Amino acid sequence: MYDHIGLKVKDLKASTRFYESALAGLGHVLHPGDDTYAGFGPKGEPALWLHQNDKAKGGAHVAFRAKDHAAVDRFHKDGLKAGGKDNGAPGPRADYSPTYYAAFLIDPDGNNVEAVCL
């Protein structure tokens, strides 16, 4: 449905480290950028763009599809190691749907980032 998403970030280096680590287990890689932006997505298909902005306030919610529960677990574990804050450990979310398995992290700019397997 969406072609790409852009997030404003205060510290591009910190956010790049976080997303590179957290998204690796989901099959996303860092694409070429510069000192003002970075792109992530499957190889050759960047779809998440981080843009340096000293006035970024966070508050967005972005969810990434995971292929299985293990990928959701890796996202959470690796994201915590890269500076993310826990906002919901990996597990079922029966209130969303009977098969919804997800984990949530707060990125360095205060955005809620989710990995979900349906």
C-alpha positions as a LaTeX table, in Angstrom:
\begin{tabular}{lrrr}
\hline
Residue & $x$ (\AA) & $y$ (\AA) & $z$ (\AA) \\
\hline
Met1 & 0.00 & 0.00 & 0.00 \\
Tyr2 & 2.73 & 2.50 & 0.91 \\
Asp3 & 5.74 & 3.22 & $-1.25$ \\
His4 & 7.94 & 4.69 & 1.48 \\
Ile5 & 7.98 & 6.36 & 4.90 \\
Gly6 & 10.14 & 9.27 & 6.06 \\
Leu7 & 11.05 & 9.99 & 9.67 \\
Lys8 & 12.78 & 13.10 & 10.98 \\
Val9 & 15.56 & 12.25 & 13.46 \\
Lys10 & 17.73 & 14.43 & 15.69 \\
Asp11 & 20.80 & 12.17 & 15.66 \\
Leu12 & 21.12 & 10.43 & 12.30 \\
Lys13 & 24.11 & 8.34 & 13.40 \\
Ala14 & 22.35 & 6.99 & 16.51 \\
Ser15 & 19.15 & 6.31 & 14.57 \\
Thr16 & 21.06 & 4.62 & 11.75 \\
Arg17 & 22.80 & 2.31 & 14.24 \\
Phe18 & 19.46 & 1.48 & 15.87 \\
Tyr19 & 17.58 & 0.74 & 12.63 \\
Glu20 & 20.46 & $-1.12$ & 11.02 \\
Ser21 & 20.61 & $-3.49$ & 13.99 \\
Ala22 & 16.88 & $-3.81$ & 14.73 \\
Leu23 & 15.85 & $-4.38$ & 11.10 \\
Ala24 & 18.63 & $-6.79$ & 10.09 \\
Gly25 & 16.70 & $-9.83$ & 11.32 \\
Leu26 & 13.73 & $-8.72$ & 9.23 \\
Gly27 & 15.85 & $-8.73$ & 6.05 \\
His28 & 16.29 & $-4.96$ & 5.80 \\
Val29 & 19.65 & $-3.39$ & 5.01 \\
Leu30 & 21.13 & 0.09 & 5.09 \\
His31 & 21.23 & 1.70 & 1.65 \\
Pro32 & 23.69 & 4.40 & 0.56 \\
Gly33 & 23.02 & 7.83 & 2.06 \\
Asp34 & 24.97 & 10.82 & 3.28 \\
Asp35 & 25.24 & 13.02 & 6.40 \\
Thr36 & 21.61 & 14.14 & 6.05 \\
Tyr37 & 19.67 & 10.94 & 5.30 \\
Ala38 & 19.73 & 7.13 & 5.43 \\
Gly39 & 17.48 & 4.57 & 3.76 \\
Phe40 & 16.48 & 1.06 & 4.85 \\
Gly41 & 14.59 & $-1.79$ & 3.27 \\
Pro42 & 15.13 & $-5.05$ & 1.44 \\
Lys43 & 18.22 & $-5.04$ & $-0.75$ \\
Gly44 & 17.60 & $-2.63$ & $-3.64$ \\
Glu45 & 14.27 & $-1.44$ & $-2.21$ \\
Pro46 & 14.71 & 1.26 & 0.43 \\
Ala47 & 11.35 & 2.24 & 1.88 \\
Leu48 & 12.15 & 3.78 & 5.27 \\
Trp49 & 14.02 & 7.07 & 5.05 \\
Leu50 & 15.59 & 8.83 & 8.02 \\
His51 & 16.20 & 12.56 & 7.61 \\
Gln52 & 18.42 & 14.61 & 9.90 \\
Asn53 & 16.36 & 17.35 & 11.58 \\
Asp54 & 17.45 & 19.05 & 14.80 \\
Lys55 & 13.80 & 19.80 & 15.68 \\
Ala56 & 12.51 & 16.21 & 15.32 \\
Lys57 & 9.95 & 15.36 & 18.00 \\
Gly58 & 9.23 & 11.67 & 17.41 \\
Gly59 & 5.83 & 10.21 & 18.11 \\
Ala60 & 5.32 & 8.21 & 14.91 \\
His61 & 4.40 & 4.52 & 14.87 \\
Val62 & 5.95 & 2.28 & 12.22 \\
Ala63 & 5.29 & $-1.47$ & 12.01 \\
Phe64 & 7.41 & $-3.92$ & 10.00 \\
Arg65 & 6.18 & $-7.33$ & 8.87 \\
Ala66 & 8.29 & $-10.24$ & 10.13 \\
Lys67 & 8.37 & $-13.69$ & 8.53 \\
Asp68 & 8.09 & $-15.56$ & 11.84 \\
His69 & 8.17 & $-15.27$ & 15.63 \\
Ala70 & 11.95 & $-15.73$ & 15.71 \\
Ala71 & 12.40 & $-12.63$ & 13.52 \\
Val72 & 10.20 & $-10.60$ & 15.90 \\
Asp73 & 12.29 & $-11.86$ & 18.82 \\
Arg74 & 15.56 & $-10.89$ & 17.04 \\
Phe75 & 14.18 & $-7.43$ & 16.20 \\
His76 & 13.47 & $-6.78$ & 19.88 \\
Lys77 & 16.75 & $-8.22$ & 21.20 \\
Asp78 & 18.96 & $-6.51$ & 18.61 \\
Gly79 & 17.05 & $-3.22$ & 18.88 \\
Leu80 & 17.56 & $-3.13$ & 22.66 \\
Lys81 & 21.30 & $-3.74$ & 22.19 \\
Ala82 & 21.41 & $-0.84$ & 19.70 \\
Gly83 & 19.87 & 1.66 & 22.12 \\
Gly84 & 16.14 & 1.12 & 21.70 \\
Lys85 & 13.86 & 1.13 & 24.73 \\
Asp86 & 11.42 & $-1.67$ & 25.44 \\
Asn87 & 7.82 & $-0.75$ & 24.69 \\
Gly88 & 6.42 & $-4.29$ & 24.63 \\
Ala89 & 8.32 & $-7.57$ & 24.75 \\
Pro90 & 7.80 & $-10.16$ & 22.01 \\
Gly91 & 4.60 & $-12.11$ & 22.44 \\
Pro92 & 1.04 & $-12.72$ & 21.32 \\
Arg93 & $-1.36$ & $-9.80$ & 21.19 \\
Ala94 & $-4.70$ & $-11.61$ & 21.32 \\
Asp95 & $-6.51$ & $-8.29$ & 21.75 \\
Tyr96 & $-5.33$ & $-7.39$ & 18.21 \\
Ser97 & $-6.07$ & $-10.81$ & 16.67 \\
Pro98 & $-5.65$ & $-14.48$ & 17.61 \\
Thr99 & $-2.47$ & $-14.83$ & 15.50 \\
Tyr100 & $-0.88$ & $-11.41$ & 16.12 \\
Tyr101 & 2.69 & $-11.78$ & 17.50 \\
Ala102 & 4.65 & $-8.57$ & 17.94 \\
Ala103 & 7.33 & $-6.62$ & 19.79 \\
Phe104 & 7.64 & $-2.87$ & 20.29 \\
Leu105 & 10.64 & $-0.57$ & 20.76 \\
Ile106 & 11.06 & 3.16 & 21.20 \\
Asp107 & 13.76 & 4.40 & 18.82 \\
Pro108 & 16.33 & 7.09 & 19.79 \\
Asp109 & 13.87 & 9.83 & 18.73 \\
Gly110 & 10.81 & 8.58 & 20.59 \\
Asn111 & 9.09 & 6.78 & 17.70 \\
Asn112 & 7.25 & 3.53 & 18.44 \\
Val113 & 8.68 & 0.82 & 16.17 \\
Glu114 & 7.04 & $-2.57$ & 15.89 \\
Ala115 & 7.84 & $-5.93$ & 14.31 \\
Val116 & 4.77 & $-8.12$ & 13.71 \\
Cys117 & 4.11 & $-11.63$ & 12.48 \\
Leu118 & 0.49 & $-12.45$ & 11.64 \\
\hline
\end{tabular}
